[in-house]
Amino acid sequence: MFPTTATWYFWAFVYDASKLSRTSYRGVYSSLTDTALNFIGSGPVSIGVDLNGGTNVFSGLLDEVRIFNRAFTSTEINAANNNVYPSYLRSSQLTYLNFDQQLGAVVLDRSSNNNTFVFRGTGTLWDVTNPLCLPTAVKIIIVPSSTSVFVGASIVVSVNIVDVENNVVPSFPSTSVTLSLSSSVGATGGGVVSLVSGQGTLMVTDYFPETVALSLIDSASTLLDVTSTVNVSFTTGPLYQLRFLSAPDALAGTSS
């Protein structure tokens, strides 16, 4: 199933009783059941081992395990493969195990449900030398170099892919987003922003006094939250008056 050892792979297991249960590797559904299934009930969940005696054990490492209460589409699975979990997906999250504690026999659930997972068996529990440690990208934000400038001046607008603490996520695959300018007169500089290593920039200029609203459009379907908006004020600069004073006449009848 795994073509190369010592390599991290992303797998999603989708159960949808109204359709078919599916297995997905990197967003491509690779298997379907012959008939729809309808599991009803509750009970313990085992990860990496079967429930019937625990004789079939996964041989490898697990990290970044999440369980949701809804089936994902192929687009959402591709986003999850890039560790993208927008707010509407995180709200359906039942369990999130990031395995970052690296000690003890109980795995902490980082979701709001605080489920309890306990290691079974006597083998090595933690591998601290090969962590996956992927920061979760949740949104794209606008960071202008200034929110108030004189007309005719340009500002640098940074567009950043960030986690929940607004830290840039450099591991996010290269993508793009569209910077939209709401201008009643004629601000320039909006358009597609290429995001490489989680960041991109554009220059915005306006030669008229006005407030320009900067917003984002998820034109590349990243599924990230792009509701970030920033207002930038372009104002007239201070007025300077120049006076030319003539020097005192050196000689009568002459001027300077």
C-alpha positions as CSV (number, residue, x, y, z in Angstrom):
1,M,0.0,0.0,0.0
2,F,2.9,2.4,0.8
3,P,5.4,2.5,-2.1
4,T,8.3,4.1,-0.2
5,T,9.4,3.6,3.4
6,A,10.5,6.6,5.6
7,T,8.0,8.8,3.7
8,W,4.9,10.5,5.1
9,Y,1.6,9.7,3.3
10,F,-1.7,11.4,3.6
11,W,-4.8,9.1,3.7
12,A,-8.5,9.9,4.2
13,F,-11.1,7.4,5.0
14,V,-14.6,8.6,4.2
15,Y,-17.9,7.1,5.3
16,D,-21.1,8.3,3.7
17,A,-24.1,6.0,4.3
18,S,-26.1,7.8,1.7
19,K,-23.5,6.9,-1.0
20,L,-20.6,4.5,-0.4
21,S,-17.7,4.3,2.0
22,R,-14.5,5.4,0.3
23,T,-10.8,5.4,0.8
24,S,-8.8,8.4,-0.5
25,Y,-5.1,8.9,-1.0
26,R,-4.2,12.6,-1.8
27,G,-7.8,13.5,-2.8
28,V,-8.4,10.6,-5.3
29,Y,-11.0,8.1,-4.3
30,S,-9.3,4.8,-4.7
31,S,-12.0,2.3,-3.5
32,L,-15.7,1.9,-3.1
33,T,-17.9,-0.6,-1.3
34,D,-20.3,-2.6,-3.3
35,T,-23.3,-1.5,-1.3
36,A,-24.1,1.5,0.9
37,L,-23.5,0.9,4.6
38,N,-25.4,2.2,7.6
39,F,-23.5,2.0,10.9
40,I,-25.6,3.2,13.9
41,G,-24.4,3.1,17.5
42,S,-21.5,4.1,19.7
43,G,-18.4,2.5,21.1
44,P,-14.6,2.8,21.3
45,V,-12.5,3.9,18.4
46,S,-9.2,2.2,17.6
47,I,-6.6,3.7,15.4
48,G,-3.8,1.6,13.9
49,V,-5.2,-1.7,15.4
50,D,-8.3,-3.8,14.9
51,L,-10.9,-4.0,17.7
52,N,-11.1,-7.8,17.6
53,G,-8.3,-8.7,19.9
54,G,-5.8,-6.2,18.5
55,T,-3.8,-8.8,16.5
56,N,-3.6,-6.7,13.3
57,V,-1.3,-3.8,14.1
58,F,-0.2,-1.0,11.8
59,S,3.6,-1.0,11.5
60,G,4.7,2.6,11.0
61,L,4.2,6.1,12.4
62,L,0.9,8.0,12.8
63,D,0.6,11.8,13.1
64,E,-2.0,14.5,12.6
65,V,-5.0,12.3,13.0
66,R,-8.5,13.9,12.8
67,I,-12.0,12.6,13.0
68,F,-15.0,14.5,11.6
69,N,-18.7,14.1,11.9
70,R,-19.3,14.6,8.1
71,A,-18.0,13.2,4.9
72,F,-15.5,15.2,2.9
73,T,-15.6,15.9,-0.8
74,S,-12.6,15.3,-3.0
75,T,-11.9,19.1,-3.0
76,E,-11.9,19.2,0.8
77,I,-9.7,16.1,1.0
78,N,-7.2,17.8,-1.2
79,A,-7.3,20.8,1.1
80,A,-6.7,18.6,4.1
81,N,-3.8,17.1,2.3
82,N,-2.3,20.6,2.4
83,N,-3.3,20.8,6.1
84,V,-6.0,23.3,5.3
85,Y,-8.9,23.2,7.7
86,P,-11.1,26.3,7.4
87,S,-13.5,27.2,10.2
88,Y,-16.5,25.4,8.7
89,L,-14.5,22.1,8.6
90,R,-13.0,22.6,12.1
91,S,-16.5,23.1,13.5
92,S,-17.3,19.5,12.5
93,Q,-14.1,18.1,14.0
94,L,-14.7,15.5,16.7
95,T,-11.1,14.6,17.5
96,Y,-7.7,16.0,16.6
97,L,-4.6,14.1,17.7
98,N,-1.3,15.9,16.8
99,F,0.9,13.7,18.9
100,D,3.1,16.7,19.9
101,Q,3.3,15.9,23.6
102,Q,5.8,13.0,22.9
103,L,5.5,11.4,26.3
104,G,3.0,9.4,28.4
105,A,0.5,6.7,27.5
106,V,-2.5,9.0,26.9
107,V,-2.8,10.9,23.7
108,L,-4.2,14.4,24.2
109,D,-7.2,15.4,22.0
110,R,-6.6,18.9,20.7
111,S,-10.3,19.4,19.7
112,S,-12.8,21.0,22.0
113,N,-14.3,17.5,22.7
114,N,-11.4,16.3,24.9
115,N,-11.7,12.6,24.0
116,T,-9.4,10.2,25.6
117,F,-7.1,7.9,23.6
118,V,-4.8,5.4,25.3
119,F,-1.9,3.5,23.7
120,R,-2.3,-0.3,23.7
121,G,0.6,-2.7,23.7
122,T,4.1,-2.5,25.0
123,G,6.1,-1.3,22.0
124,T,7.7,2.1,21.4
125,L,5.1,4.8,21.8
126,W,6.7,7.9,20.6
127,D,9.2,8.6,17.8
128,V,10.6,12.1,18.4
129,T,13.1,11.9,15.5
130,N,10.6,11.9,12.7
131,P,7.7,14.3,13.6
132,L,5.4,15.5,10.9
133,C,4.8,18.8,12.7
134,L,2.6,20.5,10.1
135,P,1.2,23.9,11.0
136,T,-2.5,24.2,10.2
137,A,-3.2,26.9,7.6
138,V,-6.6,28.5,8.4
139,K,-6.8,31.8,6.6
140,I,-5.2,34.4,4.3
141,I,-4.7,37.9,5.7
142,I,-3.9,41.3,4.3
143,V,-0.9,43.2,5.9
144,P,-0.3,46.6,4.4
145,S,2.9,48.5,5.1
146,S,0.7,51.5,6.2
147,T,-3.0,52.3,6.5
148,S,-2.6,56.0,5.9
149,V,-0.5,57.6,3.2
150,F,-0.4,60.7,1.0
151,V,-1.9,60.6,-2.4
152,G,0.6,59.6,-5.1
153,A,2.4,57.4,-2.7
154,S,2.5,53.6,-3.0
155,I,2.1,51.0,-0.2
156,V,3.4,47.5,-0.1
157,V,0.5,45.1,0.6
158,S,1.6,41.7,1.9
159,V,-0.8,38.8,1.6
160,N,0.0,35.9,4.1
161,I,-1.2,32.4,4.6
162,V,-1.3,32.0,8.4
163,D,-2.3,29.6,11.2
164,V,-4.7,30.4,14.1
165,E,-2.0,32.5,15.7
166,N,-1.4,34.5,12.5
167,N,2.0,32.9,12.0
168,V,3.0,32.5,8.3
169,V,2.8,28.9,7.1
170,P,5.8,28.5,4.7
171,S,5.0,24.8,4.0
172,F,1.8,25.7,2.2
173,P,2.0,24.8,-1.5
174,S,2.4,27.7,-3.9
175,T,-1.0,29.1,-4.9
176,S,-2.6,32.5,-5.6
177,V,-5.4,34.8,-4.4
178,T,-6.9,37.9,-5.9
179,L,-6.6,41.2,-4.1
180,S,-9.6,43.4,-4.8
181,L,-9.7,47.2,-4.4
182,S,-12.9,49.1,-3.6
183,S,-12.1,52.6,-5.0
184,S,-14.5,55.3,-6.1
185,V,-11.9,57.2,-8.0
186,G,-9.0,55.1,-9.3
187,A,-6.7,53.2,-7.0
188,T,-4.4,50.8,-8.9
189,G,-2.4,47.7,-8.0
190,G,-5.0,45.0,-7.3
191,G,-5.1,41.7,-9.0
192,V,-3.7,38.2,-8.7
193,V,-1.1,37.7,-5.9
194,S,1.2,34.7,-6.2
195,L,1.8,33.1,-2.8
196,V,5.0,31.3,-2.5
197,S,6.1,29.9,0.9
198,G,3.0,31.3,2.4
199,Q,3.5,34.9,1.3
200,G,3.1,37.4,-1.6
201,T,3.1,41.1,-2.2
202,L,1.5,43.8,-4.5
203,M,1.9,47.6,-4.7
204,V,-1.2,49.8,-4.3
205,T,-1.2,53.4,-5.4
206,D,-3.9,56.1,-5.5
207,Y,-3.6,59.7,-6.8
208,F,-6.8,60.9,-5.3
209,P,-7.8,61.4,-1.7
210,E,-10.1,58.6,-0.7
211,T,-10.4,55.5,1.5
212,V,-9.6,52.2,-0.4
213,A,-11.0,48.9,1.0
214,L,-8.7,46.0,0.4
215,S,-10.3,42.5,0.3
216,L,-9.5,39.0,-1.0
217,I,-11.1,36.6,-3.4
218,D,-10.3,32.9,-3.2
219,S,-9.8,32.6,-6.9
220,A,-7.6,29.4,-6.7
221,S,-10.1,27.6,-4.4
222,T,-7.8,27.2,-1.5
223,L,-10.8,26.8,0.9
224,L,-9.0,29.1,3.3
225,D,-10.8,31.9,5.1
226,V,-10.3,35.0,3.0
227,T,-12.6,37.4,4.9
228,S,-9.7,39.6,5.8
229,T,-10.3,43.3,4.9
230,V,-8.2,46.4,5.5
231,N,-9.0,50.1,4.8
232,V,-6.2,52.3,3.6
233,S,-6.6,56.1,3.6
234,F,-5.0,58.2,0.9
235,T,-4.9,61.8,2.1
236,T,-3.6,65.1,0.7
237,G,-0.2,66.1,1.9
238,P,0.7,69.3,3.8
239,L,0.7,72.5,1.8
240,Y,3.9,74.5,1.5
241,Q,4.0,78.1,0.4
242,L,7.2,79.5,-1.2
243,R,8.0,83.2,-1.0
244,F,10.8,84.9,-3.0
245,L,12.1,88.0,-1.3
246,S,14.2,90.5,-3.2
247,A,17.4,91.8,-1.7
248,P,17.6,95.5,-0.6
249,D,18.5,97.8,-3.4
250,A,22.3,98.2,-3.5
251,L,22.1,101.3,-5.7
252,A,19.3,103.7,-6.3
253,G,17.5,102.9,-9.5
254,T,18.5,99.3,-9.6
255,S,16.5,96.2,-8.7
256,S,17.3,92.7,-8.0
